[in-house]
Amino acid sequence: MSLTEQQVNAYETEGFLTGIQISDGAEATRYRKAFDELEAREGREKCQMGLIDWHFDHEFIWDLATHPKIVDCIEFLIGPNVMMLATHFFCKYGPDEKKFVAWHQDVTYWGLEPPEAITAWYAIDDSDCENGCMRVIPGTHRSGIRAHRKSDREGNLLSINQEVPVSKEEEQHAADFILRSGEISIHHGALIHGSLPNQSTRRRCGLTIRYVPTWVKQVEVNSLGQTWSAILLRGENKERNFGELAKPFPMK
Ligand SMILES: O=C(O)CCC(=O)C(=O)O
């Protein structure tokens, strides 16, 4: 799969791409059913934010994180030497839970130097304004990392309740990532993004997959007090900045 020059330029200017189809209907259904089964076993509370790095034990998550079409897109944007850092499901149930994701920049608490990372957000479910799709403030990845503070609003799903202040005007220019199940959006690690509560009766689940080029270093632990469990997916890891783990399953 390839990205056009126009898409690469748009990513550089705006800090995101959205609506990229990865799975056809049958494949998207297969992944959604695999998640449904996981949810039935683990329960909703765990599934909301508690499934971090389960690609080491669950082949369908590994298959998504290493999906050749997704990694092709990432390679276009960060170059040939691609490491996967982590996977994390963000699952919001509505309409009573009122959980949201406060505006933030991913790399703030990731301990990376330089703070360069990229995320693919794979839609397990259809995602729209009603069920709390992801939103971003275009171009904000180009103006550095802003000071984050603790959110004073109830229901922030982020790991340390962080939030970055955003002006009314910026908020008015937010872009909504409306995705069909099986599509992805891609965002730069410094792009301001978040999501509103799910006001529908439909689940809104997405798998975030974090990638870095091999020349990035981890100089501090991340917000969970951990070092990343990185795996080389493409190219060479000459820099050896991350302890490189073995692939838990074959790549398809
Ligand atoms: O899924 C969401 O609503 C937010 C995802 C997010 O914050 C992230 O990818 O870092």
The ligand as a Tripos MOL2 file, in Angstrom:
@<TRIPOS>MOLECULE
LIG
   10     9     1     0     0
SMALL
NO_CHARGES

@<TRIPOS>ATOM
      1 O1         -9.1960    6.9980   21.3230 O.co2     1 LIG1
      2 C1         -9.2530    8.1420   21.7710 C.2       1 LIG1
      3 O2        -10.3100    8.6860   22.0080 O.co2     1 LIG1
      4 C2         -7.9990    8.8920   22.0660 C.3       1 LIG1
      5 C3         -6.7550    8.2070   21.6100 C.3       1 LIG1
      6 C4         -5.5310    8.8650   22.1050 C.2       1 LIG1
      7 O3         -5.5660    9.7430   22.9130 O.2       1 LIG1
      8 C5         -4.2360    8.4700   21.5970 C.2       1 LIG1
      9 O4         -4.1410    7.7760   20.5950 O.co2     1 LIG1
     10 O5         -3.2430    8.8690   22.2150 O.co2     1 LIG1
@<TRIPOS>BOND
     1     1     2 2
     2     2     3 1
     3     2     4 1
     4     4     5 1
     5     5     6 1
     6     6     7 2
     7     6     8 1
     8     8     9 2
     9     8    10 1
@<TRIPOS>SUBSTRUCTURE
     1 LIG1         1 GROUP 0 **** ****
